[in-house]
């Protein structure tokens, strides 16, 4: 176990923690918007209205932005996990 292993482990743990903490907030908001959007769709289907002809809504744009933020956070966390695994693999 050399200093490079320790650096990879510590760096990996920090990256994984940072990535997951960065993705957690937007993921919760994305789920809320998704549930609200499904509720509106059920209401409009019940009412008999046509939905989707008006183009993208503000909620759909916000969901796309939040989804991208979650993807970036998860990629950072995956990079941290890869660093941890490399710390164990390198001898």
C-alpha positions in Angstrom: 0.0 0.0 0.0 1.8 3.1 -1.3 1.0 6.7 -1.2 -0.6 6.6 -4.6 -3.2 4.1 -3.3 -4.1 6.3 -0.4 -4.4 9.3 -2.7 -6.7 7.4 -5.0 -8.9 6.2 -2.1 -9.2 9.6 -0.5 -9.8 11.3 -3.8 -12.3 8.7 -4.8 -14.2 9.0 -1.6 -14.3 12.8 -1.9 -15.4 12.6 -5.5 -18.1 10.0 -4.8 -19.5 12.0 -1.9 -19.4 15.3 -3.9 -21.1 13.7 -6.9 -23.9 12.0 -4.9 -24.5 15.2 -2.8 -24.6 17.2 -6.0 -27.1 14.9 -7.7 -29.4 14.4 -4.7 -31.1 17.8 -4.7 -31.9 18.0 -8.4 -33.1 14.4 -8.4 -35.6 15.1 -5.7 -36.9 18.2 -7.5 -37.0 16.2 -10.8 -39.2 13.6 -9.2 -41.5 16.2 -7.8 -41.9 17.9 -11.2 -42.4 14.5 -12.8 -45.2 13.6 -10.4 -46.8 17.0 -10.9 -46.6 16.6 -14.7 -48.2 13.2 -14.5 -51.0 14.6 -12.3 -51.7 17.4 -14.9 -51.8 14.8 -17.6 -54.3 12.7 -15.7 -56.5 15.7 -15.0 -56.4 16.8 -18.7 -57.2 13.3 -19.8 -60.1 13.2 -17.4 -61.3 16.6 -18.6 -61.0 15.5 -22.2 -58.5 18.2 -23.1 -55.7 17.7 -25.7 -52.3 18.0 -24.3 -48.9 18.4 -26.0 -49.8 20.6 -28.9 -48.5 23.8 -27.4 -44.8 22.8 -27.4 -42.5 22.4 -24.5 -43.6 23.7 -21.1 -41.6 25.4 -18.5 -41.8 22.3 -16.4 -40.4 20.1 -19.2 -37.5 22.5 -19.7 -36.8 22.5 -16.0 -37.0 18.7 -15.9 -34.4 18.5 -18.8 -32.1 20.9 -16.9 -32.5 18.9 -13.6 -31.9 15.6 -15.5 -28.6 17.0 -16.9 -27.5 18.1 -13.4 -28.2 14.7 -12.0 -26.3 13.1 -14.9 -23.2 15.3 -14.2 -23.4 14.5 -10.4 -23.6 10.7 -11.1 -20.7 10.9 -13.5 -18.6 12.6 -10.9 -19.6 9.9 -8.3 -18.8 7.2 -10.8 -15.3 8.7 -11.4 -14.8 8.6 -7.6 -15.8 5.0 -7.5 -13.4 4.2 -10.4 -10.6 6.0 -8.5 -11.4 3.9 -5.4 -11.2 0.7 -7.4 -8.0 1.8 -9.1 -6.6 2.4 -5.6 -7.2 -1.2 -4.8 -6.0 -2.5 -8.2 -2.7 -0.6 -8.4 0.1 -2.3 -6.4 
